[in-house]
Amino acid sequence: MSEIKQELKYSKEHEWVEVIGDNKVRVGITDYAQNALGDIVFVELPEVDDEVTINDTFGSVESVKAVSDIYSPVSGTVVEVNTSLEDSPELINEDPYGNGWIVVIELNDSSELDELLSSEEYETFIKEEE
């Protein structure tokens, strides 16, 4: 069973969202997603100051199996990018909820967080996908 953190919000595209205050969220891909992808060998990251829109792609992860888009779970401006993923993309496999985070986004509309799944809803969602 994949690890699901209770305090996070989730998208149906398998991104997690952590509210870190000041209208900002940290985003990554879930343990379930990194397990499905297999060994991640490359991450395409957005740039700081890029505008992202809910449900649009802002990057991709390449694994030994496939290339998968990363979808933005919220709309806003990228204010921080995890550049350590450029040299160590495997951090997503090793620590998806910690050192494997992808971006920090400053929200345009914090009410979009209400559209994300709770940990319980996400757990039900991935059980239905299996």
HELIX and SHEET records of a PDB file:
HELIX    1   1 ASP A   31  LEU A   37  1                                   7    
HELIX    2   2 SER A   84  ASP A   87  1                                   4    
HELIX    3   3 LEU A   91  GLU A   94  1                                   4    
HELIX    4   4 SER A  110  GLU A  115  5                                   6    
HELIX    5   5 SER A  119  GLU A  129  1                                  11    
SHEET    1   A 6 LYS A   9  TYR A  10  0                                        
SHEET    2   A 6 GLU A  15  GLY A  21 -1                                        
SHEET    3   A 6 LYS A  24  ILE A  29 -1                                        
SHEET    4   A 6 VAL A 103  LEU A 107 -1                                        
SHEET    5   A 6 GLY A  76  VAL A  81 -1                                        
SHEET    6   A 6 GLU A  51  VAL A  52 -1                                        
SHEET    1   B 3 ILE A  40  GLU A  44  0                                        
SHEET    2   B 3 THR A  57  SER A  63 -1                                        
SHEET    3   B 3 VAL A  67  TYR A  71 -1                                        
END                                                                             
